[in-house]
Amino acid sequence: MRTPLDSESMIPILYSYRRCPYAMRARMALQYAGIQVEHREIALNNKPHSMLLASPKGTVPVLCVAGLILDESLDIMHWALRKSDPDDWAVVDETISQAWMIKNDGPFKALLDQYKYPNRYPNLNQAEVLNAAKELMLKPMETALQSSEYLLGNKMTWVDVAIFPFIRQFSMVNQEQFEKLPFALTKQWLNQHIKSELFNSVMHQYPNWID
């Protein structure tokens, strides 16, 4: 979180990339909170200078708002929920929610990359990568969903929304293989999010932003 060099904008500016799971969860939180943004879709091979000026690390999402720059997706989610949280997404057990985030954004994201891009990891056994992902993330999710509709209870929270895009991406690597996995409740949870009005409302295609 930094103070930008330019003047404050009345409408927050969101630099995003449609298929990025980090950007997806940020967009979903902003949409849920009813926060209007100026959406700037980037091209990964031609990132706009204005975005790089705001956030030199060059990753999305980046939200420029009220004299601040938020360039971490979870920071954007929490900022949005502080503005508006009609269904109490933010009312969670902090210890449990942080444990899920550490697992998802750390070792599971690494396994997801290894699973999705096998050519980048020629020395890895893909069956072992899949099994590691199952043990680390999918089995604990299935266990959690056996006693409740969502990961932290019987109502959706920001944790479900933060994890969903990564499970979606994992399921799409090899859909036939994913469908054979014995995680019926996790698949049901995933499909519920995929079909939701909220998710589909943030998946519009925008032309690439050019400064």
Contacts in CASP RR format, 6 or more apart in sequence:
PFRMAT RR
TARGET T0000
AUTHOR 0000-0000-0000
METHOD contacts of the structure
MODEL  1
MRTPLDSESMIPILYSYRRCPYAMRARMALQYAGIQVEHREIALNNKPHS
MLLASPKGTVPVLCVAGLILDESLDIMHWALRKSDPDDWAVVDETISQAW
MIKNDGPFKALLDQYKYPNRYPNLNQAEVLNAAKELMLKPMETALQSSEY
LLGNKMTWVDVAIFPFIRQFSMVNQEQFEKLPFALTKQWLNQHIKSELFN
SVMHQYPNWID
1 68 0 8 1.000
1 69 0 8 1.000
1 70 0 8 1.000
1 71 0 8 1.000
1 75 0 8 1.000
2 68 0 8 1.000
2 69 0 8 1.000
3 67 0 8 1.000
3 68 0 8 1.000
3 69 0 8 1.000
4 54 0 8 1.000
4 64 0 8 1.000
4 67 0 8 1.000
4 68 0 8 1.000
4 69 0 8 1.000
5 53 0 8 1.000
8 66 0 8 1.000
8 67 0 8 1.000
9 38 0 8 1.000
9 64 0 8 1.000
9 65 0 8 1.000
11 36 0 8 1.000
11 37 0 8 1.000
11 38 0 8 1.000
12 30 0 8 1.000
12 35 0 8 1.000
12 36 0 8 1.000
12 37 0 8 1.000
12 38 0 8 1.000
12 63 0 8 1.000
12 64 0 8 1.000
12 65 0 8 1.000
12 66 0 8 1.000
13 37 0 8 1.000
13 38 0 8 1.000
13 40 0 8 1.000
13 63 0 8 1.000
13 64 0 8 1.000
13 65 0 8 1.000
14 26 0 8 1.000
14 27 0 8 1.000
14 30 0 8 1.000
14 37 0 8 1.000
14 38 0 8 1.000
14 39 0 8 1.000
14 40 0 8 1.000
14 61 0 8 1.000
14 62 0 8 1.000
14 63 0 8 1.000
14 64 0 8 1.000
15 40 0 8 1.000
15 42 0 8 1.000
15 48 0 8 1.000
15 51 0 8 1.000
15 54 0 8 1.000
15 55 0 8 1.000
15 60 0 8 1.000
15 61 0 8 1.000
15 62 0 8 1.000
15 63 0 8 1.000
15 64 0 8 1.000
15 209 0 8 1.000
16 23 0 8 1.000
16 26 0 8 1.000
16 27 0 8 1.000
16 39 0 8 1.000
16 40 0 8 1.000
16 41 0 8 1.000
16 42 0 8 1.000
16 60 0 8 1.000
16 61 0 8 1.000
17 23 0 8 1.000
17 41 0 8 1.000
17 42 0 8 1.000
17 44 0 8 1.000
17 60 0 8 1.000
18 41 0 8 1.000
18 203 0 8 1.000
18 205 0 8 1.000
18 206 0 8 1.000
20 60 0 8 1.000
20 61 0 8 1.000
21 165 0 8 1.000
21 166 0 8 1.000
21 168 0 8 1.000
21 169 0 8 1.000
22 59 0 8 1.000
22 60 0 8 1.000
22 61 0 8 1.000
22 73 0 8 1.000
22 165 0 8 1.000
23 60 0 8 1.000
23 61 0 8 1.000
23 73 0 8 1.000
24 164 0 8 1.000
24 165 0 8 1.000
24 199 0 8 1.000
24 202 0 8 1.000
24 203 0 8 1.000
25 73 0 8 1.000
25 77 0 8 1.000
25 161 0 8 1.000
25 162 0 8 1.000
25 164 0 8 1.000
25 165 0 8 1.000
26 61 0 8 1.000
26 63 0 8 1.000
26 73 0 8 1.000
26 76 0 8 1.000
26 77 0 8 1.000
26 80 0 8 1.000
27 61 0 8 1.000
27 202 0 8 1.000
28 161 0 8 1.000
28 198 0 8 1.000
28 199 0 8 1.000
28 202 0 8 1.000
29 76 0 8 1.000
29 77 0 8 1.000
29 80 0 8 1.000
29 81 0 8 1.000
29 89 0 8 1.000
29 158 0 8 1.000
29 161 0 8 1.000
30 37 0 8 1.000
30 63 0 8 1.000
30 76 0 8 1.000
30 80 0 8 1.000
31 198 0 8 1.000
31 201 0 8 1.000
31 202 0 8 1.000
32 80 0 8 1.000
32 86 0 8 1.000
32 87 0 8 1.000
32 89 0 8 1.000
32 161 0 8 1.000
32 198 0 8 1.000
33 80 0 8 1.000
33 81 0 8 1.000
33 83 0 8 1.000
33 84 0 8 1.000
33 85 0 8 1.000
34 84 0 8 1.000
35 80 0 8 1.000
35 83 0 8 1.000
35 84 0 8 1.000
37 63 0 8 1.000
39 206 0 8 1.000
40 48 0 8 1.000
40 50 0 8 1.000
40 51 0 8 1.000
40 206 0 8 1.000
40 209 0 8 1.000
41 205 0 8 1.000
41 206 0 8 1.000
41 207 0 8 1.000
41 208 0 8 1.000
41 209 0 8 1.000
42 48 0 8 1.000
42 51 0 8 1.000
42 60 0 8 1.000
42 208 0 8 1.000
42 209 0 8 1.000
43 208 0 8 1.000
46 208 0 8 1.000
47 58 0 8 1.000
48 209 0 8 1.000
48 210 0 8 1.000
48 211 0 8 1.000
49 211 0 8 1.000
50 211 0 8 1.000
51 58 0 8 1.000
51 60 0 8 1.000
51 62 0 8 1.000
52 58 0 8 1.000
54 62 0 8 1.000
54 64 0 8 1.000
54 69 0 8 1.000
54 71 0 8 1.000
55 62 0 8 1.000
55 69 0 8 1.000
55 71 0 8 1.000
57 71 0 8 1.000
59 71 0 8 1.000
61 71 0 8 1.000
61 73 0 8 1.000
61 76 0 8 1.000
62 69 0 8 1.000
62 70 0 8 1.000
62 71 0 8 1.000
63 69 0 8 1.000
63 70 0 8 1.000
63 71 0 8 1.000
63 76 0 8 1.000
63 79 0 8 1.000
65 79 0 8 1.000
70 76 0 8 1.000
70 79 0 8 1.000
73 162 0 8 1.000
74 101 0 8 1.000
74 105 0 8 1.000
74 162 0 8 1.000
77 158 0 8 1.000
77 161 0 8 1.000
77 162 0 8 1.000
78 90 0 8 1.000
78 158 0 8 1.000
81 89 0 8 1.000
81 90 0 8 1.000
81 158 0 8 1.000
82 90 0 8 1.000
87 155 0 8 1.000
87 156 0 8 1.000
88 155 0 8 1.000
88 157 0 8 1.000
89 156 0 8 1.000
89 157 0 8 1.000
89 158 0 8 1.000
89 161 0 8 1.000
90 157 0 8 1.000
90 158 0 8 1.000
91 157 0 8 1.000
92 152 0 8 1.000
92 157 0 8 1.000
92 158 0 8 1.000
92 159 0 8 1.000
93 152 0 8 1.000
96 152 0 8 1.000
97 152 0 8 1.000
97 157 0 8 1.000
97 158 0 8 1.000
97 159 0 8 1.000
100 151 0 8 1.000
100 152 0 8 1.000
100 159 0 8 1.000
100 162 0 8 1.000
100 163 0 8 1.000
101 159 0 8 1.000
101 162 0 8 1.000
103 136 0 8 1.000
103 137 0 8 1.000
103 140 0 8 1.000
104 137 0 8 1.000
104 162 0 8 1.000
104 163 0 8 1.000
104 166 0 8 1.000
107 136 0 8 1.000
108 133 0 8 1.000
108 136 0 8 1.000
108 137 0 8 1.000
108 166 0 8 1.000
109 166 0 8 1.000
111 129 0 8 1.000
111 132 0 8 1.000
111 133 0 8 1.000
111 136 0 8 1.000
111 137 0 8 1.000
112 133 0 8 1.000
112 166 0 8 1.000
112 169 0 8 1.000
112 170 0 8 1.000
113 120 0 8 1.000
114 120 0 8 1.000
114 121 0 8 1.000
114 124 0 8 1.000
114 129 0 8 1.000
115 126 0 8 1.000
115 129 0 8 1.000
115 130 0 8 1.000
115 133 0 8 1.000
115 170 0 8 1.000
115 173 0 8 1.000
116 169 0 8 1.000
116 170 0 8 1.000
116 173 0 8 1.000
118 124 0 8 1.000
118 126 0 8 1.000
121 129 0 8 1.000
130 177 0 8 1.000
133 170 0 8 1.000
134 181 0 8 1.000
134 183 0 8 1.000
137 167 0 8 1.000
138 181 0 8 1.000
138 183 0 8 1.000
138 186 0 8 1.000
139 183 0 8 1.000
141 151 0 8 1.000
141 163 0 8 1.000
141 167 0 8 1.000
141 183 0 8 1.000
141 185 0 8 1.000
141 186 0 8 1.000
141 189 0 8 1.000
142 183 0 8 1.000
142 184 0 8 1.000
142 185 0 8 1.000
142 186 0 8 1.000
144 151 0 8 1.000
144 152 0 8 1.000
145 151 0 8 1.000
145 185 0 8 1.000
145 186 0 8 1.000
145 188 0 8 1.000
145 189 0 8 1.000
146 185 0 8 1.000
147 153 0 8 1.000
148 154 0 8 1.000
149 155 0 8 1.000
149 189 0 8 1.000
150 156 0 8 1.000
150 157 0 8 1.000
150 160 0 8 1.000
150 189 0 8 1.000
151 157 0 8 1.000
151 159 0 8 1.000
151 160 0 8 1.000
151 163 0 8 1.000
151 189 0 8 1.000
152 159 0 8 1.000
152 160 0 8 1.000
160 189 0 8 1.000
160 193 0 8 1.000
161 193 0 8 1.000
164 190 0 8 1.000
164 193 0 8 1.000
164 199 0 8 1.000
167 186 0 8 1.000
167 190 0 8 1.000
168 190 0 8 1.000
168 193 0 8 1.000
168 194 0 8 1.000
170 178 0 8 1.000
171 178 0 8 1.000
171 187 0 8 1.000
171 190 0 8 1.000
172 178 0 8 1.000
178 187 0 8 1.000
179 187 0 8 1.000
181 187 0 8 1.000
193 199 0 8 1.000
END
